[in-house]
């Protein structure tokens, strides 16, 4: 089953969900603000896409962090921070049943993933 991870009030997540529904793609929505994330999920995403693509440094949450936290380059510490504060993750994260991962939403990228 394809799973889309994000937060329900995010405009980009809403666009992605709407696209999936319009293309009749079956998916499950996981609100990581309400349902949380495991360290394994975050590690898998970072391994697949890279911490720089998963971590959203343009987010309000990131800008509110202390400078010493923002200055860290330790990937394990950053992954722990993503688990603790999932709103730091670029949204949405699309995880396909074959293990492929797509970060963010672009209709043409989704079309390519699903062969539409």
HELIX and SHEET records of a PDB file:
HELIX    1   1 UNK A   11  UNK A   22  1                                  12    
HELIX    2   2 UNK A   32  UNK A   35  1                                   4    
HELIX    3   3 UNK A   39  UNK A   49  1                                  11    
HELIX    4   4 UNK A   51  UNK A   54  1                                   4    
HELIX    5   5 UNK A   60  UNK A   63  1                                   4    
HELIX    6   6 UNK A   67  UNK A   70  1                                   4    
HELIX    7   7 UNK A   75  UNK A   84  1                                  10    
HELIX    8   8 UNK A   86  UNK A   88  5                                   3    
HELIX    9   9 UNK A  107  UNK A  114  1                                   8    
SHEET    1   A 4 UNK A  27  UNK A  31  0                                        
SHEET    2   A 4 UNK A   2  UNK A   6  1                                        
SHEET    3   A 4 UNK A  93  UNK A  95 -1                                        
SHEET    4   A 4 UNK A 101  UNK A 103 -1                                        
END                                                                             
